[in-house]
Amino acid sequence: MMNEIWRTPSLRRRKFGLVRRRHGRRDNRHSSDDAERREDLIACRDCGVVFAHLRGLEAHSQQGCGKKNGIVLPMTGKDVEDALSGLPVTVCCAEDLPSYVSDRPRTFVVNTDNCDQKGSHWVAFHFPASGPPEFFDSLGRYPETYQRYFRNVLIVNGPEYCVVGNQIQPDDSNTCGLYCIYYVKLRCRGLEMKDIINTFSSTDLIKNDSKLVALFG
């Protein structure tokens, strides 16, 4: 799996699979450094914080780690904010996502519903200091599936943008908030989108859910 980049907004044919898209072509190359980075991922058993290297976990443990309270699913906006406390992330409803992001890097966890609705699904937008913006959806859908506005935001801030081409969360699961938290925490630590997505199985989605519930639940 790799991440997918949209270069031409009017493209009609869409190929699934986390790919870097340039007019429909896929780049399936992975460096040995990428593989080593994925293998180094390790999480604190008490609080669920994920580290890229063992030394990060050791330092975290030495500083003292307060055990987390269990997360109730599905997650509310406050639940997501609390889980991402201390990180430069904004949690908001769909209509509060700004149309243009000039101060980068910047990350948003966004509910696909508007503010006057009850809330249905969490997705994430990441606007890196350089390069195309990223749309993270654990169901592997395209931004306009939820809001045409989402796609417009990505084009305005792109015009290329990355999306998750493969579904990694089961359809009947309510863990979308956990996937966003996982993505944001690792992205804020400098891991690339494709490396984060490649820590999940593209076929065993229940295993993916179990992994995140064990980390954060």
C-alpha positions in Angstrom: 0.0 0.0 0.0 1.1 3.5 -0.7 -0.4 6.9 -0.6 -2.3 8.4 -3.6 -1.7 11.8 -5.1 -4.2 13.6 -7.2 -2.6 15.8 -9.8 -5.6 16.4 -12.1 -8.9 17.2 -10.2 -11.0 16.1 -13.1 -9.7 12.6 -13.3 -12.6 10.2 -13.5 -10.9 6.8 -13.2 -9.7 6.0 -9.7 -7.4 3.2 -8.7 -7.4 2.0 -5.1 -4.3 1.2 -3.2 -2.2 3.6 -1.2 -0.3 5.1 -4.2 1.6 8.2 -5.2 -0.5 9.2 -8.2 0.8 11.1 -11.1 -1.8 10.8 -13.9 -2.7 7.3 -12.8 0.8 5.8 -12.4 1.8 4.1 -9.2 5.2 4.2 -7.5 5.6 0.9 -5.5 9.1 1.5 -4.5 10.0 1.3 -0.8 13.5 1.9 0.5 15.2 -0.2 3.1 15.1 2.8 5.4 11.3 2.9 5.2 11.1 -0.7 6.2 13.4 -0.2 9.1 11.4 2.8 10.2 8.2 0.8 10.3 9.8 -2.1 12.2 11.0 0.4 14.8 7.5 1.5 15.8 6.7 0.7 19.4 4.0 1.8 21.8 3.8 2.4 25.5 1.6 -0.3 27.0 0.2 2.1 29.7 -0.7 5.3 27.7 -0.7 4.1 24.1 1.8 6.8 22.9 3.6 5.5 19.8 7.4 5.9 19.4 9.5 5.5 16.3 12.4 4.0 18.3 12.9 2.1 21.5 15.0 4.9 22.9 12.0 7.2 22.7 9.9 4.7 24.8 12.7 4.3 27.3 13.0 8.1 27.8 9.2 8.3 28.1 9.2 5.6 30.8 12.0 7.3 32.7 10.0 10.6 32.8 7.0 8.8 34.3 4.0 7.7 32.4 0.4 8.2 33.7 -1.9 5.4 32.7 -4.7 6.4 30.4 -8.3 6.2 31.1 -10.2 3.9 28.8 -11.5 5.6 25.7 -15.2 5.2 25.0 -16.2 4.5 21.4 -17.4 6.2 19.3 -15.3 9.2 20.2 -16.5 12.7 20.7 -14.7 15.9 19.7 -13.5 16.3 23.3 -12.3 12.7 23.4 -10.2 13.3 20.3 -8.9 16.7 21.7 -7.9 15.0 25.0 -6.1 12.2 23.2 -4.1 14.7 21.2 -3.5 17.1 24.0 -0.1 18.9 23.6 0.0 18.4 19.8 -0.5 21.2 17.3 -3.8 19.8 16.1 -7.2 21.4 15.7 -10.4 19.3 16.1 -13.4 20.7 14.4 -16.6 19.9 12.4 -16.7 20.0 8.6 -17.7 23.6 8.1 -15.0 24.9 10.5 -12.1 23.5 8.4 -10.5 26.6 6.9 -10.6 26.9 3.1 -6.9 28.0 2.9 -4.1 27.1 5.3 -1.1 29.5 5.1 0.5 28.7 8.4 2.1 25.2 7.9 2.7 22.6 9.0 -0.8 22.3 10.4 -3.1 19.4 11.1 -6.9 19.0 11.6 -9.0 16.2 12.8 -12.4 16.8 11.2 -15.8 15.3 11.7 -17.5 14.7 8.3 -20.8 16.3 9.7 -21.4 20.0 10.0 -21.7 21.7 13.3 -25.5 21.4 13.5 -25.4 17.6 13.0 -24.7 14.8 15.5 -21.4 13.7 14.1 -20.7 10.6 12.1 -17.1 9.9 11.1 -13.6 11.3 11.9 -11.0 12.1 9.2 -7.7 14.0 9.3 -6.2 16.7 7.1 -2.4 17.4 7.3 -0.9 20.4 5.5 2.9 19.9 5.6 5.5 22.7 5.4 6.2 21.5 1.8 4.6 19.1 -0.5 0.9 18.2 -1.1 -1.7 18.2 1.6 -2.9 14.9 3.0 -6.4 13.5 3.5 -6.5 10.6 5.9 -9.6 8.4 6.0 -9.4 5.0 7.5 -12.3 3.9 5.3 -10.2 4.7 2.2 -12.8 6.9 0.7 -12.3 10.1 -1.3 -12.9 13.5 0.3 -15.9 14.4 -1.8 -17.7 11.3 -0.5 -18.4 13.3 2.6 -18.2 16.9 1.6 -17.5 18.5 -1.8 -15.9 21.3 0.4 -13.2 18.8 1.6 -12.0 18.2 -2.0 -12.1 21.9 -2.8 -9.9 22.7 0.3 -7.4 20.1 -0.8 -7.3 21.5 -4.4 -6.9 25.1 -3.2 -4.1 24.1 -0.9 -2.6 21.7 -3.5 -3.6 21.3 -6.2 -2.1 17.8 -5.8 -3.1 16.0 -2.6 -2.6 12.6 -1.0 -5.4 10.2 0.0 -5.5 6.7 1.5 -6.4 4.4 -1.4 -7.1 1.3 0.7 -9.6 0.7 3.4 -8.0 -0.1 6.7 -11.0 0.1 9.1 -13.9 -2.4 9.0 -17.2 -1.0 7.8 -19.0 -1.9 11.0 -16.4 -0.4 13.3 -16.7 2.8 15.3 -12.9 3.2 15.8 -12.4 6.0 13.2 -11.3 8.4 16.0 -8.5 6.0 17.0 -7.2 5.8 13.5 -7.0 9.6 13.3 -5.2 9.8 16.6 -2.7 7.2 15.5 -2.1 8.9 12.2 -1.7 12.4 13.8 0.6 11.2 16.5 3.0 9.5 14.1 2.7 12.3 11.5 3.7 14.9 14.2 6.7 12.7 15.0 7.9 13.0 11.4 6.8 9.7 9.9 5.5 9.9 6.3 1.9 9.1 5.5 2.8 6.0 3.4 4.9 4.6 6.3 2.0 5.1 8.7 -0.5 3.4 6.4 1.9 0.5 5.8 1.8 -0.4 9.5 -1.7 -1.7 8.8 -2.9 -4.8 7.0 -4.8 -4.2 3.7 -6.7 -7.5 4.1 -7.2 -8.2 7.9 -9.1 -5.1 8.9 -10.2 -6.7 12.2 -6.6 -7.1 13.1 -6.1 -3.4 12.5 -9.0 -2.5 14.8 -7.6 -4.9 17.5 -4.2 -3.2 17.3 -5.6 0.3 17.9 -8.0 -0.8 20.7 -5.0 -2.4 22.4 -3.0 0.8 22.1 -5.6 3.3 23.1 -8.8 1.6 24.3 
